[in-house]
Every structure is written in C-alpha cells, then in structure tokens.
Amino acid sequence: MESIIERIEKNHFWKFSGGIHPPQQKFLSNDKPIKTIELANELILPLKQHIGKAGEVIVHVGDRVLKGQPLTHNDTPMSVPIHAPTSGIVSAIKNSTIAHPSGMAELCLMIKPDGLDQWRERHIVDDFYRLSKAELIDKITCAGIAGMGGAGFPTNIKVSAKPGIKFLIINAAECEPYITADDLLMREHSAAVINGIDILTVLLEPEKILIGIEDNKPQAIAALKAATLDKDNVHVCVLPTKYPTGGEKQLIKALTGEEVPSGVHPLAIGMVVQNVATAFAISEAVINDTPLIRRVVTVTGQAVKKPQNIWVPLGTPVAHVLKQCGFAEPEQAEQQRVIMGGPLMGFTLPTLNVPVVKISNCILVPTIAEIAPVTNEVECIRCGQCAEVCPSSLLPQELQWHAKAKDFDKLEQLNLFDCIDCGACAYVCPSQIPLVQYYRVAKAEIRHNKIQEAKAEKAKIRFEARQVRLEKEKQAREEKHQKAMTARKAATSPEKAQANNSAVAAALARVKAKKAAQASAGDTTTAADTDVKTRAAQAIARAKAKKAAATSSNKVQADADKPAEALTAAEQKKARTAVAIAKAKAKKQAAKAENIEQNKNANQAELGLDSETNIELSANEQKKAKIAAAVAKVKAKANQQNVEHPEQAVSDADKKAKIAKAIAKAKAKKLKEQESK
C-alpha cells in the first residue's frame, strides 16, 4: 500500500497496454464558462436512460408536473427514476427516437414547459454527516443518478458496496478529444465535487481516495488541489495524456498497477470508480435535494459558430441545443454529420430530434475537413496496428472476422465483452474498416440471443412444471376412480347384499311395529274419523238419490208424451239392450254387495270392533244389496214389457214414474235410518 502511495506522490504511474494520441481539439470549447440555454418548446424524456430496467410511469397525459417531480417509480435496484426538468404539462407518452446508434425508438414522456420553472418542495441538508448510510443511499436512489461517464450504471448499486474498499477512484481524465464538460465542471464547481467525494467516502469507507486527471487540464487540477488541501486521504493524481486513460480498467491500471481480470468487476478486487460528474450529482442530490434533471454538455466542432459548454435540461432535443450555439441545420441532413459523443466513441445521429439524456456529454458537429466521411472499407492488409493500440489486449482483426461470420461462441471465447468501444483500432486502421461498429452489432446480437435463451429456459421450466402438475392431477383422478370402483364392487358383493336385505327387513319391521303402536294408541281417533267419513258418504248418497229421482221422473214423462206408434225397431232393439244391461248391473251389484260385506268384516276385525257391530253392518249391507237387486229386477221387467208390447209404452210411462218415485223414497228412508243409527 505504501509503495503505491509513494509512487503516486512522486507522479510515477503505471502504463496500460495500447493507446493512441489523437489531436485533442479541446481548445474549441474550454475557454468559455458554462452557459444556461433557453427551454425548448417540448422536452422528450426516455424512460430508460441507464443500464437496467425502465421505471414505471406514475403520471398521466394532461397532468401538470413541477420541476424536480418524479415521473417514474424505481421498482427494482436496476431501475432508476426520471424527473421533470421544469414545470409544465405532460403532453404525451409514446415511442420516440432515442440517442442510439441504431436509431431505435423507445417509450418516452413528453412535457410542454409552462415557463414558470416552478420547483416542488425541497429539503436542504446542512450537515449530511448526520444522515445514516441508508438515508444517503435513499436520497441518491430517489434522485435518479446513474453513471454519467457514459456507461449509465445505477449509482445506488455502486455506493451500496460492502466494507473493504481499498481505493475509491474518481475518474476526471476526460480523455476523448473535443470533450471538455468535466473540465469546466471541475473548474467552476470544485467544492460541490469534493462534497460528493466526501459523501462517497462516508458510504464506502475506502482506505484511500484517488482523483485521476490528465495533465492537459491545468486549471481543473489547480482547482481540485485547492479544494483538497485539508484532506490527507485524497490524492489528486496527474496522469500523462493518453487515450483511453479514462477507461475504468485502464485508469485502475495506471493508478494502482493492478490488472482487472477478464469478466471481473473492479469491486471484486476492492476498487470503486466514479465519474467526477457523478460525484457532483450526488452532492446536489444529498445536500440541495436536486435530482438529476440537467447536465453539462460540450457542443463543439468547427461547423458550430459558438462551441461551448452549456447546462442542458434532460430531454432537450439536439436540434434546440445546436440552435442555441449558432448551428443551422442544412436542407439535406446527409450533408452534415452530427455525432452524439466524441469522435472515437460517439455515433452519428439519425435525426436531430433525439433528446439529451443522462449519459450525453458531447454533441460534435465536425466539418468534412475535421472528420472525413466514412468511405467503403477495403480488405484487411493484416498490418497488426489494431492489436498494438488495443487497450484491452484483444485481437481486433480476429474479432472482426468472427463478427462478420456471426460466430458468437468464438467471439465470447476471444473476450469480446472486454472491448470498451474506444475506437482506437478503427482510428489506426489503414483499410478504413469500422471495427467498433462490427463489435457493437455483435454484442447487441449476443445480448439479444441470451435474453431469448433465458426466456426460452423460463418457458421450458414453466412447461415442465405444468406437465408435472397435469400428471399429478391425472394420477389423482385415476386413484379417485379406482376407489369409487372398489366401493361399487364391495357394495354389489353377496355379503353386502345380504347385509342390505337384513337392514331393509329390520327397517320394515320397525315401520310395522310403529304402525301397530300408533293404531293401538289411536283407536279413539280412528273411530271418530270413521264416523265423520260415514256422515259425509250419507250426505253424498242423499244428493245423488234426489238427483236420480228428478232425472227418472223427467225421462218417464218424456216417454209418456211420446206416442206408441213412434217406437221403431231401433228403439225396440235399444230397449232389449237396456234390459240386458240392467240384468248385468243387478248381478254385478249383488257381487259387489258380497265383497263389501267381506271387506267390512275384515276391516272391523283389524280395527278391533265387537261382533255386534259386525252383525249390524252385515245386515245393513245385505238390506242394501236386496234393495238394489229388486230395483234392477223391476227395471228389467219393465224394459222387457216395453219390448214385447210397444203399444203399452205410453201407459207404462206413468208406472215408471211411480216406480222411480218409490225407489227415491226407499233410498231416502234408508239414508234416514242410517243417520238415526
């Protein structure tokens, strides 16, 4: 440890492999203070401006929002919220082109500023040392801070590292040509940068703090040294200018001499690297309760009339930024390149309507003399210069071959993801091969394939789990059916049938016993019920006898009124038929009387009536049967006479009426006798 510090104090630093020395061109923008520009008519805020997952939108179209108000909610550690850069109205939530090499569109939130620039309520912290680590991390998380050096890694993840950090390294190298945003930020806001470093020190508790800065920024170096005079554990390390010293692994190598192995995060070896602009954003978030809603952007290039550094509200379209710096967009966009980022790591924008985001540090508008247009590549001449300048010790030529062949497995074996897209290989390539573009496309396809494989694996796991569940349900159904079948077989067995018969017999015996008990206990009730039924039957019989007498009288009178000669052969036949029917009825009535007598005897025996009652009932029934037989004989004889002597039909009509009247009187007398009994 002491040897490293001693070397740093003597300005003896290590060298990383590769690297180049391109023209710096920083003089175009580093001689003017940071300027504030006017608000655009509409701000375009992509929901995802970092590595990770986009947050969940918590506002709606038409809502009025205040400056600094959160617009999304971070529901996972890798989700960073975005905030309103100014007060205004949410005009739309839709897909829009973002700052990406492919010109892809993503979900964005549009805000129309109202010109009031009205803040939400803020809470200023006078002494952040009174806050706990959890409170500090929560403030950083809620402020939506992501790495502002270009990677966009969520800062709340890095500051939550476990104890045991050897070095906290602040990246102030800003090694790429043309870019001076960090240089001006350190000059004008060195105190805020140091406050941010102090907050990081409280959270990470590192043994030493190293600020790595290249020697081409003398004013920033002086400002940082002045701000850290009273801090013994902070060392401002002035490194020689070489591209890409600002790479994370390259800066660690230059300052500490340690190599970060392939595929290993610096945190695993006790190193945490934070950009100087990120430290400034942390200070603003914790002390001033200001979320990340603006950043310093270098607008440069000889095609811009007023190259300078400006404070740009996030979401401002590039066209508005360039207009503030005196750039007039040509009628044909292909006539002028506009690059987001520096000349080596940046990419050409497909349209000027893309917004500035958290990782946008430069907008470069070069002339053709500065950066020649891309020409058609030619075959590789195998000069090997790309391998010599690669800071990650890769084989750019082989990577390009396998990237063209889409041999992704081989690319991963060659450590493609160790490439930091610095562009040094493409810068020195005499064949004008855009090597970095091949690498970016290959990385994107590999990431996409891994995402698809992960989805397929999850789908496979879900499918297999479903199959297991269905199989279990099938087995459960089969077991249930088997149990039901066994139960049915057991129920139909001879032993079970005999048991069931015994149970049925026992139930019948219980019913009979209960019925007998009820009969014994309810003799009085039964007799009363029988008397009521008898009276009802007598009333019905009287009514029927009265009706029959009236009907017979009317019929006899009608027959008497009919002349004798009117009797035809058909009527005589009808009369003979009536005689036969009357005889049959008489016979049937006699049989019925006999059956009634037998049933009465049986019922009386069952009810337990005495013998005198049986004799009385039998005599009544016999009398009733005799009367019915006599009536039937009289009717039969009368009908026979009518048939044999039709001429007497008229004279016999009166006799019939008398007979019917006598029958009615006899029935009435019988009913009266029954009532008296």
C-alpha positions in Angstrom: 0.0 0.0 0.0 2.8 2.5 0.9 4.6 1.8 -2.3 1.6 2.7 -4.3 1.1 6.0 -2.5 4.8 6.8 -2.7 4.7 6.3 -6.4 1.6 8.5 -6.7 3.2 11.2 -4.7 6.2 11.1 -7.0 4.0 11.0 -10.0 5.3 7.6 -11.0 2.4 5.8 -12.6 2.0 2.6 -14.4 1.3 2.2 -18.1 -1.5 0.2 -19.6 -1.1 -1.6 -22.9 -2.0 0.1 -26.2 -3.5 3.6 -26.5 -3.2 6.4 -29.0 -2.5 10.1 -29.1 -5.1 11.7 -31.4 -5.4 15.5 -31.8 -7.1 16.9 -28.7 -9.1 19.8 -30.2 -10.2 20.8 -26.7 -9.3 24.5 -27.2 -12.6 24.9 -29.2 -14.8 24.9 -26.0 -12.6 25.1 -22.9 -12.1 28.8 -22.9 -15.7 29.9 -22.0 -17.7 29.4 -18.9 -20.7 27.1 -18.7 -23.8 28.8 -20.2 -27.5 28.2 -19.5 -29.8 28.0 -22.5 -33.5 28.7 -23.1 -36.0 25.9 -22.6 -37.2 24.0 -25.6 -40.9 24.1 -26.6 -41.1 20.4 -25.7 -38.9 18.1 -23.7 -38.6 14.4 -24.6 -37.7 12.1 -21.7 -36.9 8.5 -22.5 -38.0 6.3 -19.6 -34.7 4.3 -19.7 -31.5 6.5 -19.6 -29.3 3.9 -17.9 -28.2 0.3 -17.8 -31.1 -1.7 -16.4 -34.9 -1.6 -16.5 -37.1 1.4 -17.1 -39.2 2.6 -14.2 -43.0 2.6 -14.0 -44.7 5.7 -15.2 -46.6 7.4 -12.3 -48.1 10.4 -14.2 -50.7 10.7 -16.9 -51.2 12.7 -20.1 -52.6 16.1 -19.1 -51.1 16.2 -15.6 -49.2 19.3 -14.5 -45.8 18.5 -13.1 -43.4 20.6 -11.0 -39.7 20.9 -11.5 -37.9 18.0 -9.8 -41.1 15.9 -9.5 -40.5 12.2 -10.1 -42.2 10.9 -13.3 -41.4 7.2 -12.9 -41.0 4.8 -10.0 -38.0 2.6 -9.5 -39.4 -0.8 -8.6 -36.1 -2.8 -8.9 -32.5 -2.0 -7.8 -31.5 -1.7 -11.5 -34.4 0.8 -12.2 -33.6 4.5 -12.0 -36.4 7.1 -11.9 -36.6 10.2 -14.1 -37.8 13.6 -13.1 -39.4 16.7 -14.6 -36.6 19.2 -15.7 -39.1 22.0 -15.4 -42.7 22.7 -14.6 -45.3 22.0 -17.3 -47.9 19.7 -18.7 -47.4 16.1 -19.7 -48.4 16.2 -23.4 -47.9 12.6 -24.4 -46.4 9.2 -23.5 -45.4 7.5 -26.7 -42.5 5.9 -28.6 -39.9 8.3 -30.0 -36.4 8.0 -31.5 -33.7 8.0 -28.8 -29.9 8.6 -28.9 -28.8 5.2 -30.0 -26.6 4.0 -32.9 -29.5 2.0 -34.4 -31.9 4.9 -34.3 -34.3 2.8 -32.4 -37.5 4.2 -30.8 -38.4 3.7 -27.1 -41.2 4.8 -24.8 -40.8 8.5 -23.9 -42.6 11.0 -21.8 -43.3 14.5 -23.4 -43.5 17.7 -21.3 -44.6 21.1 -22.6 -42.9 23.7 -20.3 -45.2 26.4 -18.8 -42.3 28.9 -18.4 -42.8 29.2 -14.7 -40.0 26.8 -13.8 -41.8 26.1 -10.5 -40.0 23.7 -8.1 -41.5 21.0 -6.0 -40.9 21.3 -2.3 -37.2 20.7 -1.4 -35.4 19.9 1.8 -31.9 21.3 2.1 -29.4 19.3 4.3 -26.9 21.5 6.1 -24.9 18.6 7.5 -25.0 15.3 5.6 -22.8 13.7 8.2 -25.9 13.5 10.5 -27.6 11.2 7.9 -27.3 7.5 8.1 -25.9 5.4 5.2 -29.4 4.2 4.4 -30.7 7.7 4.2 -27.9 8.8 2.0 -28.4 5.8 -0.4 -32.1 6.5 -0.4 -31.5 10.1 -1.5 -29.1 9.0 -4.2 -31.6 6.4 -5.4 -34.6 8.8 -5.5 -32.6 11.4 -7.3 -32.2 9.0 -10.3 -28.4 9.2 -10.5 -26.7 6.9 -13.0 -23.0 6.8 -14.1 -22.5 10.0 -16.1 -19.2 9.0 -17.7 -21.0 7.1 -20.5 -21.9 3.7 -19.0 -25.0 4.7 -17.1 -24.7 2.1 -14.4 -27.1 2.9 -11.5 -25.1 4.7 -8.8 -27.1 3.4 -5.9 -25.7 -0.1 -6.7 -22.1 1.0 -6.6 -22.5 3.0 -3.3 -24.1 0.0 -1.6 -20.8 -1.9 -1.7 -19.7 -3.9 1.4 -16.8 -2.6 3.5 -13.3 -3.5 2.5 -12.8 -1.0 -0.3 -9.1 -0.2 -0.8 -9.4 2.6 -3.3 -12.2 5.0 -4.3 -11.1 6.3 -7.7 -12.6 9.5 -9.1 -12.4 9.5 -12.9 -11.6 13.1 -14.0 -9.4 12.0 -17.0 -11.9 13.0 -19.8 -9.5 11.6 -22.3 -11.5 11.7 -25.5 -10.8 14.6 -28.0 -13.1 17.6 -28.2 -14.9 16.9 -24.9 -14.4 19.5 -22.0 -17.6 19.1 -20.0 -15.9 17.6 -16.9 -13.0 20.1 -17.2 -15.3 23.1 -16.9 -17.4 21.4 -14.2 -14.3 20.9 -12.0 -13.2 24.5 -12.6 -16.5 26.1 -11.6 -17.9 23.6 -9.1 -14.8 22.0 -7.4 -16.3 22.5 -3.9 -19.5 20.6 -4.9 -17.4 17.8 -6.5 -15.4 17.4 -3.3 -18.7 17.3 -1.3 -19.8 14.5 -3.5 -16.5 12.7 -2.8 -17.0 13.1 0.9 -20.4 11.6 0.7 -19.0 8.6 -1.2 -16.3 8.3 1.5 -19.0 8.1 4.2 -20.8 5.3 2.3 -17.8 3.2 1.1 -15.2 3.9 3.8 -12.3 3.4 1.4 -8.7 3.4 2.6 -7.5 5.9 0.0 -9.2 8.2 -2.5 -7.5 8.9 -5.8 -8.6 11.5 -8.3 -7.2 10.6 -11.7 -6.9 13.6 -14.1 -4.8 14.1 -17.3 -2.2 16.8 -17.4 -4.0 18.7 -20.2 -6.4 20.3 -17.7 -4.2 22.6 -15.6 -7.0 24.9 -14.3 -9.1 21.9 -13.2 -6.0 20.4 -11.5 -5.4 23.6 -9.6 -9.0 23.8 -8.5 -9.1 20.2 -7.2 -5.8 20.6 -5.3 -7.0 23.8 -3.7 -10.3 22.1 -2.6 -8.4 19.0 -1.1 -5.7 20.8 0.9 -7.1 19.7 4.2 -7.9 16.1 3.1 -5.0 13.8 3.8 -6.6 10.7 2.3 -7.5 12.4 -1.0 -4.7 12.4 -3.7 -5.0 14.3 -7.0 -3.1 12.1 -9.5 -2.0 14.0 -12.6 -1.6 11.4 -15.4 0.1 11.8 -18.8 -2.4 12.5 -21.6 -3.1 9.3 -23.5 -6.2 7.9 -25.0 -8.1 6.0 -23.4 -6.8 6.7 -19.9 -10.4 7.4 -18.9 -11.4 3.7 -19.3 -12.3 2.1 -16.0 -9.8 -0.8 -16.1 -7.1 1.4 -17.8 -7.4 4.1 -15.1 -7.1 1.4 -12.3 -4.0 0.0 -14.0 -2.4 3.4 -14.4 -3.1 4.5 -10.8 -2.5 1.2 -8.9 -0.7 -1.1 -11.2 -3.4 -3.8 -10.7 -5.0 -5.7 -13.6 -8.7 -6.3 -13.5 -9.2 -9.9 -14.8 -11.5 -10.5 -17.8 -15.1 -10.8 -16.7 -14.4 -9.5 -13.2 -15.9 -6.3 -11.8 -13.4 -3.9 -10.1 -15.4 -4.1 -6.9 -14.2 -7.7 -6.6 -10.7 -6.5 -6.1 -11.6 -3.6 -3.8 -11.9 -0.8 -6.3 -14.8 1.5 -6.9 -14.6 4.0 -9.8 -17.0 7.0 -10.0 -17.0 9.8 -12.6 -16.4 13.4 -11.5 -19.8 14.4 -12.9 -21.5 11.7 -10.9 -19.8 13.0 -7.7 -21.2 16.4 -8.5 -24.7 15.0 -9.0 -24.5 13.1 -5.7 -23.6 16.3 -3.9 -26.6 18.1 -5.4 -29.0 15.3 -4.6 -28.0 14.9 -0.9 -27.3 18.5 0.1 -29.7 20.5 -2.2 -32.4 17.8 -2.8 -31.9 18.3 -6.5 -32.5 15.2 -8.6 -30.6 14.6 -11.9 -32.5 16.9 -14.2 -29.7 18.6 -16.1 -26.1 18.1 -17.1 -23.1 19.9 -18.7 -22.8 19.1 -22.4 -20.0 20.1 -24.7 -21.3 21.5 -28.0 -18.3 21.7 -30.3 -16.9 21.2 -33.8 -15.9 23.7 -36.5 -19.4 23.6 -38.0 -20.7 25.3 -34.9 -20.4 29.0 -34.7 -20.3 29.2 -30.9 -18.7 26.0 -29.5 -19.1 25.9 -25.7 -20.3 24.0 -22.6 -23.9 24.5 -21.6 -26.3 23.3 -18.9 -28.8 21.3 -20.8 -32.1 20.2 -19.2 -32.5 16.5 -19.8 -35.0 15.8 -22.6 -33.9 18.8 -24.7 -33.9 17.9 -28.4 -30.4 18.1 -30.0 -31.8 20.5 -32.7 -32.7 23.1 -30.0 -29.2 22.8 -28.4 -27.4 23.3 -31.7 -29.6 26.3 -32.5 -28.6 27.9 -29.2 -24.9 27.5 -30.3 -25.4 29.1 -33.8 -25.8 25.9 -35.9 -28.2 26.0 -38.8 -29.3 22.6 -40.0 -28.7 22.1 -43.7 -31.6 21.4 -46.0 -30.3 17.9 -46.6 -29.3 16.2 -43.4 -26.8 13.9 -45.1 -24.6 16.9 -45.9 -23.6 17.3 -42.3 -22.8 14.7 -39.7 -23.9 15.3 -36.1 -22.3 13.0 -33.6 -23.6 12.2 -30.1 -20.4 11.8 -28.0 -16.8 12.2 -29.0 -15.2 11.4 -32.4 -13.9 8.0 -31.3 -16.7 6.6 -29.1 -19.6 8.6 -30.4 -22.2 7.7 -33.1 -23.9 9.7 -35.9 -27.5 10.7 -35.0 -30.2 9.6 -37.4 -32.2 12.7 -36.7 -31.7 15.9 -34.7 -35.0 15.4 -32.8 -33.4 12.9 -30.4 -33.1 14.2 -26.8 -30.1 14.8 -24.5 -30.1 12.1 -21.7 -28.1 11.4 -18.5 -25.1 9.9 -20.4 -24.9 12.6 -23.1 -21.7 14.6 -22.6 -20.9 15.9 -26.0 -22.6 16.9 -29.3 -20.0 17.1 -32.1 -20.6 18.8 -35.4 -17.4 18.4 -37.4 -16.7 19.7 -40.9 -15.6 17.3 -43.6 -12.0 18.6 -43.2 -12.1 17.6 -39.5 -13.6 14.2 -39.8 -13.8 12.8 -43.3 -17.0 10.9 -44.2 -16.9 7.1 -43.9 -15.7 5.5 -47.1 -16.2 2.0 -48.3 -14.0 -0.4 -46.3 -11.3 -2.5 -48.1 -9.8 -5.8 -47.3 -7.7 -6.1 -44.2 -4.0 -6.0 -45.0 -3.1 -7.7 -41.7 -0.8 -4.9 -40.6 -1.5 -5.6 -36.9 -1.8 -2.0 -35.9 -5.2 -2.6 -34.3 -3.8 -5.2 -31.9 -0.9 -2.9 -31.0 -3.2 0.0 -29.9 -6.0 -2.1 -28.2 -6.0 -1.1 -24.5 -7.8 -4.3 -23.6 -5.1 -6.5 -25.2 -7.6 -8.1 -27.6 -7.2 -9.3 -31.2 -9.4 -6.8 -33.2 -8.8 -8.4 -36.5 -10.0 -11.9 -35.4 -12.9 -10.3 -33.6 -14.0 -8.6 -36.8 -13.7 -11.8 -38.9 -15.9 -13.8 -36.4 -18.3 -10.9 -36.1 -18.9 -10.8 -39.8 -19.4 -14.6 -39.7 -21.7 -14.3 -36.7 -19.7 -16.9 -34.9 -20.8 -15.7 -31.5 -19.4 -18.6 -29.5 -15.9 -17.8 -30.8 -16.4 -14.1 -30.1 -17.1 -14.8 -26.4 -14.0 -17.1 -26.3 -12.0 -14.1 -27.6 -13.4 -11.9 -24.8 -15.4 -9.6 -27.0 -17.1 -8.0 -24.0 -13.7 -6.8 -22.7 -13.8 -4.3 -25.6 -14.6 -0.8 -24.3 -15.6 0.5 -27.7 -12.8 3.1 -27.5 -12.4 3.1 -31.3 -8.5 3.1 -31.2 -8.4 0.2 -33.5 -10.6 1.9 -36.1 -8.6 5.1 -35.7 -5.4 3.5 -36.8 -6.9 1.1 -39.4 -5.4 1.9 -42.9 -8.2 -0.1 -44.6 -10.9 2.2 -43.1 -12.7 -0.8 -41.5 -15.3 0.4 -38.9 -14.2 -2.2 -36.4 -16.2 -0.8 -33.5 -19.4 -1.0 -35.4 -18.9 -4.7 -36.0 -18.3 -5.2 -32.3 -21.3 -3.2 -31.2 -23.6 -5.2 -33.5 -22.2 -8.5 -32.4 -22.5 -7.5 -28.7 -26.1 -6.5 -29.3 -27.0 -9.8 -31.0 -25.3 -11.8 -28.3 -27.2 -10.0 -25.6 -30.4 -10.4 -27.6 -29.8 -14.2 -28.0 -29.1 -14.6 -24.3 -32.3 -12.8 -23.5 -34.2 -15.1 -25.8 -32.4 -18.1 -24.4 -33.3 -17.0 -20.9 -37.0 -16.6 -21.9 -37.0 -20.0 -23.6 -35.5 -21.6 -20.5 -38.1 -20.0 -18.3 -40.8 -21.1 -20.7 -39.3 -24.6 -20.6 -39.3 -24.6 -16.8 -43.0 -23.5 -16.8 -43.9 -26.1 -19.4 -42.2 -28.9 -17.4 -43.8 -27.7 -14.2 -47.2 -27.7 -16.0 -46.6 -31.3 -17.3 -45.8 -32.5 -13.8 -48.9 -30.8 -12.4 -51.1 -32.3 -15.1 -49.6 -35.7 -14.4 -50.3 -35.4 -10.7 -53.8 -34.4 -11.4 -54.3 -37.3 -13.7 -52.9 -39.8 -11.2 -55.2 -38.2 -8.5 -58.2 -38.7 -10.8 -57.3 -42.3 -11.6 -56.9 -43.1 -7.9 -60.3 -41.5 -7.2 -61.9 -43.5 -9.9 -60.2 -46.7 -8.7 -61.5 -46.1 -5.1 -65.0 -45.5 -6.4 -64.9 -48.7 -8.5 -63.7 -50.7 -5.5 -66.5 -49.2 -3.4 -69.1 -50.2 -6.0 -67.8 -53.7 -6.3 -67.9 -54.1 -2.5 -71.5 -52.8 -2.4 -72.6 -55.4 -5.0 -71.0 -58.4 -3.3 -73.3 -61.2 -1.8 -72.2 -60.4 1.7 -73.1 -56.8 1.3 -76.4 -57.6 -0.4 -77.4 -59.9 2.4 -76.5 -57.2 4.9 -78.6 -54.7 2.9 -81.6 -57.1 2.8 -81.3 -57.6 6.6 -81.2 -53.9 7.0 -84.3 -53.5 4.8 -86.1 -56.2 6.7 -85.2 -54.6 10.0 -86.5 -51.3 8.8 -89.8 -52.8 7.6 -90.2 -54.5 11.0 -89.7 -51.1 12.7 -92.2 -49.5 10.5 -94.9 -52.2 11.2 -94.2 -52.0 14.9 -94.5 -48.3 14.8 -97.8 -48.5 12.8 -99.2 -51.1 15.3 -98.3 -48.9 18.2 -100.0 -45.9 16.6 -103.1 -48.0 15.8 -103.3 -49.2 19.4 -102.9 -45.7 20.8 -105.2 -44.0 18.3 -108.4 -46.2 18.4 -110.5 -43.3 19.6 -109.2 -41.0 16.9 -109.8 -43.8 14.2 -113.4 -44.3 15.3 -114.1 -40.5 15.2 -112.6 -40.3 11.7 -114.7 -43.2 10.6 -117.9 -41.5 11.9 -117.1 -38.3 10.0 -116.5 -40.2 6.8 -119.8 -42.2 7.2 -121.8 -39.0 7.6 -120.1 -37.4 4.5 -120.9 -40.5 2.5 -124.6 -40.4 3.6 -124.9 -36.8 2.6 -123.5 -37.5 -0.8 -125.9 -40.6 -1.3 -128.9 -38.4 -0.5 -127.9 -35.8 -3.0 -127.4 -38.5 -5.7 -130.8 -40.2 -4.9 -132.6 -36.8 -5.2 -130.9 -36.1 -8.5 -131.6 -39.6 -9.8 -135.3 -39.3 -8.9 -135.6 -36.0 -10.7 -133.9 -37.4 -13.8 -136.1 -40.5 -13.8 -139.3 -38.5 -13.5 -138.3 -36.3 -16.4 -137.4 -39.2 -18.5 -140.6 -41.1 -17.7 -142.7 -38.0 -18.5 -140.8 -37.6 -21.8 -141.5 -41.3 -22.7 -145.2 -40.8 -21.8 -145.5 -37.9 -24.1 -144.1 -39.9 -26.9 -146.8 -41.8 -29.0 -146.8 -45.6 -29.0 -146.6 -45.8 -32.8 -143.4 -43.8 -32.7 -141.4 -46.7 -31.2 -139.4 -48.1 -34.1 -137.4 -51.3 -34.5 -134.2 -49.5 -33.4 -135.8 -48.3 -30.2 -137.1 -51.8 -29.5 -133.6 -53.1 -30.0 -132.3 -50.4 -27.7 -134.9 -51.4 -25.1 -133.8 -55.1 -25.3 -130.2 -53.9 -24.8 -131.2 -51.9 -21.8 -132.8 -55.0 -20.3 -129.6 -57.0 -20.7 -127.6 -54.2 -19.2 -129.9 -54.0 -16.3 -129.6 -57.7 -15.6 -125.8 -57.5 -15.8 -125.8 -54.5 -13.4 -128.0 -56.4 -10.9 -125.7 -59.3 -11.0 -122.7 -57.0 -10.6 -124.4 -55.2 -7.7 -125.0 -58.5 -5.9 -121.4 -59.5 -6.2 -120.3 -56.1 -5.1 -122.6 -56.4 -2.0 -121.0 -59.7 -1.1 -117.4 -58.2 -1.5 -118.4 -55.2 0.6 -119.7 -57.5 3.3 -116.4 -59.4 3.3 -114.3 -56.3 3.4 -116.4 -54.8 6.2 -115.8 -57.9 8.3 -112.1 -57.8 7.6 -111.8 -54.0 8.4 -113.8 -54.4 11.6 -111.6 -57.3 12.7 -108.5 -55.1 12.0 -109.9 -52.2 13.9 -110.9 -54.5 16.8 -114.7 -53.8 16.7 -117.0 -56.2 18.6 -119.2 -58.9 17.0 -122.5 -56.9 17.4 -121.1 -54.1 15.2 -120.1 -56.7 12.6 -123.6 -58.2 12.6 -125.2 -54.8 12.3 -123.0 -53.7 9.4 -123.6 -57.0 7.7 -127.4 -56.7 7.9 -127.3 -53.1 6.5 -125.2 -54.2 3.6 -127.5 -57.2 3.0 -130.5 -54.9 3.0 -128.8 -52.5 0.6 -127.9 -55.3 -1.7 -131.5 -56.7 -1.7 -133.0 -53.3 -2.5 -130.5 -52.8 -5.4 -131.4 -56.3 -6.7 -135.2 -55.6 -6.5 -134.7 -52.3 -8.3 -132.7 -54.0 -11.0 -135.4 -56.7 -11.5 -138.2 -54.1 -11.7 -136.2 -52.2 -14.4 -135.5 -55.3 -16.3 -139.1 -56.4 -16.3 -140.3 -53.0 -17.4 -137.9 -52.9 -20.2 -138.9 -56.4 -21.3 -142.5 -55.5 -21.3 -141.8 -52.4 -23.4 -140.0 -54.5 -25.9 -142.7 -57.2 -26.1 -145.7 -54.8 -26.1 -144.7 -51.5 -27.5 -148.3 -50.3 -27.6 -148.2 -50.3 -23.8 -145.2 -48.0 -23.6 -147.2 -44.9 -23.1 -149.4 -46.4 -20.4 -146.3 -47.8 -18.7 -144.6 -44.5 -18.6 -146.7 -43.5 -15.7 -145.8 -46.7 -14.0 -142.2 -46.0 -14.5 -142.5 -42.6 -12.9 -144.2 -44.1 -9.9 -141.5 -46.8 -9.6 -138.8 -44.2 -9.8 -140.6 -42.2 -7.1 -140.9 -45.3 -4.9 -137.2 -46.0 -5.4 -136.2 -42.5 -4.4 -138.4 -42.7 -1.3 -136.8 -46.1 -0.4 -133.3 -44.6 -0.7 -134.3 -41.6 1.3 -135.8 -43.8 4.0 -132.6 -45.9 4.0 -130.4 -42.9 4.5 -132.6 -41.6 7.3 -132.3 -44.9 9.1 -128.5 -44.8 8.7 -128.4 -41.3 10.1 -130.6 -42.4 13.1 -128.2 -45.2 13.9 
